[in-house]
């Protein structure tokens, strides 16, 4: 699990709730019609902007990517592909036939190599997989950015509706204060959804997309070098640009006996 995402979300929500409870009851900030306007309106606008399948896919990807830390570190990948290069150098490409890895993209690359496909086809297949993955992340990010843009606007619409209703009851001065508070709650709801949920998730999806794209490029580069029979130590040296200087220690595979 990506603990930082969960900690950040919980901490943000708790801070807002504690601020609400400092000088007032929680029920003061609860307005079901206003909440229904913001949630329903935001959902409706999101469906207008995107297909239902894209929205559902975006939420599934957010749950699996933003709240899980399943991304391999580049240094770990470099060590693994370095070991693969050593195996190929000793046993040939079929030496990878029984190799299993938790990285699905690397496993696909290994399977394509073992099946005897030419390097051009392997590279094309992996490039297409990378592009499709990037597009899925991009759509999911756009969905959450769309929610982040729509929620405050819908909240403002709810506030305007509340203000109109308030102005219709100006003959009762005692009702103006409570009515104004209720009208402003929809703006609060919209800002809450956008700033604490939707936009942070969009940023996290963008970051995860960049990390996965970098790892995929690293794997494609490695597989190309392995299929060319490149020296494992030379290949590792070329791949060291994917990590910081501090992380390059211990990346090179052991010399052959």
C-alpha positions as CSV (number, residue, x, y, z in Angstrom):
1,X,0.0,0.0,0.0
2,X,1.1,3.5,-0.8
3,X,0.9,4.7,2.8
4,X,1.6,8.3,2.1
5,X,-1.5,8.7,-0.1
6,X,-3.7,7.2,2.7
7,X,-2.0,9.2,5.4
8,X,-2.3,12.5,3.4
9,X,-6.0,11.9,2.7
10,X,-6.9,10.9,6.2
11,X,-4.8,13.8,7.7
12,X,-6.5,16.3,5.3
13,X,-9.9,15.2,6.2
14,X,-9.2,15.1,9.9
15,X,-7.8,18.7,9.9
16,X,-10.9,20.0,8.2
17,X,-13.2,18.1,10.6
18,X,-11.3,19.3,13.6
19,X,-11.5,22.9,12.4
20,X,-15.3,22.4,12.0
21,X,-15.7,21.1,15.5
22,X,-13.5,23.8,17.1
23,X,-16.4,26.3,17.6
24,X,-19.5,24.5,16.3
25,X,-21.3,21.3,16.1
26,X,-20.6,19.0,13.2
27,X,-24.3,19.2,12.3
28,X,-23.8,22.9,11.6
29,X,-21.8,21.9,8.5
30,X,-24.2,19.2,7.4
31,X,-26.7,20.1,4.7
32,X,-28.0,17.1,2.8
33,X,-29.7,19.1,-0.1
34,X,-26.5,21.0,-0.6
35,X,-24.4,17.9,-0.5
36,X,-26.7,16.2,-3.0
37,X,-26.4,19.2,-5.4
38,X,-22.6,19.0,-5.3
39,X,-22.3,15.3,-5.6
40,X,-25.1,14.8,-8.1
41,X,-24.1,17.8,-10.1
42,X,-20.4,16.9,-10.2
43,X,-21.3,13.3,-11.2
44,X,-23.6,14.6,-14.0
45,X,-21.0,16.9,-15.4
46,X,-18.4,14.1,-15.3
47,X,-20.7,11.9,-17.3
48,X,-21.2,14.6,-19.8
49,X,-17.4,15.1,-20.3
50,X,-16.5,11.4,-20.3
51,X,-17.9,8.0,-21.1
52,X,-19.2,5.9,-18.2
53,X,-16.6,3.2,-19.0
54,X,-13.8,5.8,-18.8
55,X,-15.1,7.0,-15.4
56,X,-15.3,3.6,-13.9
57,X,-11.9,2.7,-15.3
58,X,-10.5,5.9,-13.8
59,X,-11.8,5.0,-10.3
60,X,-10.4,1.5,-10.6
61,X,-7.0,2.7,-11.7
62,X,-7.0,5.3,-8.9
63,X,-7.7,2.7,-6.3
64,X,-5.0,0.3,-7.7
65,X,-2.4,2.9,-8.6
66,X,-2.8,5.7,-6.1
67,X,-3.3,3.6,-3.0
68,X,-0.9,0.8,-3.8
69,X,2.9,1.0,-4.0
70,X,3.4,-1.8,-6.6
71,X,5.8,0.2,-8.8
72,X,9.3,-1.3,-9.0
73,X,12.3,0.9,-8.2
74,X,14.6,1.5,-11.2
75,X,17.6,0.2,-9.3
76,X,15.8,-3.1,-8.6
77,X,14.9,-3.4,-12.2
78,X,18.5,-2.7,-13.3
79,X,19.8,-5.4,-11.0
80,X,17.2,-7.9,-12.3
81,X,17.8,-7.3,-16.0
82,X,21.5,-7.4,-15.3
83,X,21.0,-10.9,-13.9
84,X,18.9,-11.8,-17.0
85,X,21.7,-10.5,-19.3
86,X,24.2,-12.8,-17.4
87,X,21.9,-15.8,-17.9
88,X,21.5,-15.1,-21.7
89,X,25.3,-14.6,-22.0
90,X,25.9,-18.1,-20.6
91,X,22.9,-20.1,-21.8
92,X,21.4,-18.1,-24.6
93,X,17.9,-16.5,-24.8
94,X,16.2,-19.9,-24.0
95,X,17.9,-19.7,-20.6
96,X,15.1,-17.3,-19.6
97,X,12.3,-19.8,-20.4
98,X,11.7,-20.6,-16.7
99,X,12.4,-17.1,-15.3
100,X,9.4,-15.6,-13.5
101,X,9.1,-12.0,-12.3
102,X,6.5,-10.0,-10.6
103,X,6.8,-7.2,-13.1
104,X,4.1,-7.9,-15.7
105,X,5.7,-5.8,-18.4
106,X,9.1,-7.4,-17.9
107,X,7.5,-10.9,-17.9
108,X,5.8,-10.0,-21.2
109,X,9.1,-8.9,-22.7
110,X,10.8,-12.2,-21.5
111,X,8.0,-14.3,-23.0
112,X,8.3,-12.5,-26.4
113,X,12.0,-13.1,-26.4
114,X,11.8,-16.7,-25.5
115,X,9.1,-17.3,-28.2
116,X,11.7,-16.4,-30.8
117,X,10.2,-13.2,-32.1
118,X,12.6,-10.8,-33.9
119,X,13.9,-7.8,-32.0
120,X,11.8,-5.4,-34.1
121,X,8.5,-7.1,-33.3
122,X,9.4,-7.4,-29.6
123,X,10.2,-3.7,-29.5
124,X,7.0,-2.7,-31.3
125,X,4.9,-4.9,-29.0
126,X,6.4,-3.4,-25.9
127,X,6.1,0.2,-27.3
128,X,2.4,-0.3,-28.0
129,X,1.9,-1.7,-24.5
130,X,3.7,1.4,-23.1
131,X,1.5,3.7,-25.1
132,X,-1.7,2.0,-24.1
133,X,-0.8,2.2,-20.4
134,X,0.1,5.8,-20.7
135,X,-3.3,6.5,-22.4
136,X,-5.1,4.8,-19.6
137,X,-3.4,6.9,-17.0
138,X,-4.0,10.0,-19.0
139,X,-7.7,9.4,-19.2
140,X,-7.9,8.6,-15.5
141,X,-6.0,11.8,-14.7
142,X,-8.3,13.9,-16.9
143,X,-11.4,12.4,-15.2
144,X,-10.2,13.4,-11.7
145,X,-9.0,16.8,-13.0
146,X,-12.5,17.2,-14.5
147,X,-14.0,16.4,-11.1
148,X,-11.7,18.9,-9.4
149,X,-12.8,21.6,-11.9
150,X,-16.5,20.8,-11.7
151,X,-17.0,20.3,-8.0
152,X,-16.2,24.0,-6.9
153,X,-18.3,25.3,-9.8
154,X,-21.3,23.2,-8.9
155,X,-20.8,24.2,-5.3
156,X,-21.0,27.9,-6.4
157,X,-24.2,27.2,-8.3
158,X,-25.6,25.6,-5.1
159,X,-24.6,28.8,-3.2
160,X,-26.4,31.0,-5.7
161,X,-29.5,28.9,-5.4
162,X,-29.3,29.2,-1.6
163,X,-28.8,33.0,-1.9
164,X,-31.8,33.4,-4.1
165,X,-33.9,31.4,-1.6
166,X,-32.5,33.6,1.2
167,X,-33.4,36.8,-0.6
168,X,-37.0,35.6,-0.9
169,X,-37.2,35.5,2.9
170,X,-35.7,38.9,3.7
171,X,-38.9,39.8,5.5
172,X,-37.7,37.6,8.3
173,X,-34.3,39.0,9.5
174,X,-33.7,36.2,11.9
175,X,-33.5,33.7,9.0
176,X,-30.9,35.5,7.0
177,X,-27.9,34.2,9.0
178,X,-28.8,30.5,9.0
179,X,-29.8,30.7,5.4
180,X,-26.5,32.4,4.4
181,X,-24.6,29.6,6.2
182,X,-26.5,26.9,4.4
183,X,-26.0,28.6,1.1
184,X,-22.2,28.8,1.6
185,X,-22.0,25.1,2.6
186,X,-22.2,24.0,-1.0
187,X,-19.1,26.0,-1.9
188,X,-17.4,24.3,1.0
189,X,-18.4,20.9,-0.2
190,X,-17.2,21.6,-3.7
191,X,-13.8,22.9,-2.5
192,X,-13.4,19.9,-0.2
193,X,-14.0,17.4,-3.0
194,X,-11.7,19.2,-5.4
195,X,-8.8,20.1,-3.1
196,X,-8.6,17.1,-0.8
197,X,-9.7,14.3,-3.1
198,X,-9.9,14.8,-6.8
199,X,-6.9,17.0,-7.6
200,X,-4.5,15.2,-5.3
201,X,-5.5,11.9,-6.9
202,X,-5.0,13.4,-10.4
203,X,-1.5,14.5,-9.4
204,X,-0.7,11.1,-7.9
205,X,-1.9,9.4,-11.1
206,X,0.3,11.7,-13.2
207,X,3.3,10.8,-11.0
208,X,2.5,7.0,-11.2
209,X,2.2,7.3,-15.0
210,X,5.6,9.0,-15.3
211,X,7.1,6.3,-13.0
212,X,5.6,3.4,-15.0
213,X,6.6,5.0,-18.3
214,X,10.2,5.4,-17.1
215,X,10.3,1.8,-15.9
216,X,8.9,0.6,-19.3
217,X,11.5,2.5,-21.2
218,X,14.2,1.0,-19.0
219,X,12.9,-2.5,-19.7
220,X,12.6,-1.9,-23.4
221,X,16.2,-0.6,-23.5
222,X,17.4,-3.6,-21.5
223,X,15.6,-6.2,-23.7
224,X,17.1,-4.6,-26.8
225,X,20.6,-4.8,-25.3
226,X,20.0,-8.4,-24.1
227,X,18.8,-9.5,-27.5
228,X,21.9,-7.9,-29.1
229,X,24.1,-9.9,-26.7
230,X,25.4,-6.8,-25.0
231,X,27.9,-7.2,-22.2
232,X,25.9,-7.2,-18.9
233,X,28.3,-4.7,-17.2
234,X,28.2,-2.4,-20.2
235,X,24.4,-2.6,-20.3
236,X,24.2,-1.8,-16.6
237,X,26.4,1.2,-17.1
238,X,24.1,2.5,-19.8
239,X,21.1,1.9,-17.6
240,X,22.6,3.7,-14.6
241,X,21.3,7.0,-16.1
242,X,17.8,6.0,-14.8
243,X,18.9,6.3,-11.2
244,X,20.7,8.9,-9.0
245,X,24.4,8.7,-8.5
246,X,23.9,7.5,-4.9
247,X,21.8,4.5,-6.2
248,X,24.3,3.3,-8.7
249,X,26.5,1.6,-6.1
250,X,26.2,-2.2,-6.5
251,X,24.2,-2.1,-9.7
252,X,26.9,-3.9,-11.8
253,X,26.5,-7.7,-11.9
254,X,29.2,-9.9,-10.6
255,X,31.9,-10.8,-13.1
256,X,31.6,-14.2,-14.7
257,X,33.7,-16.9,-13.1
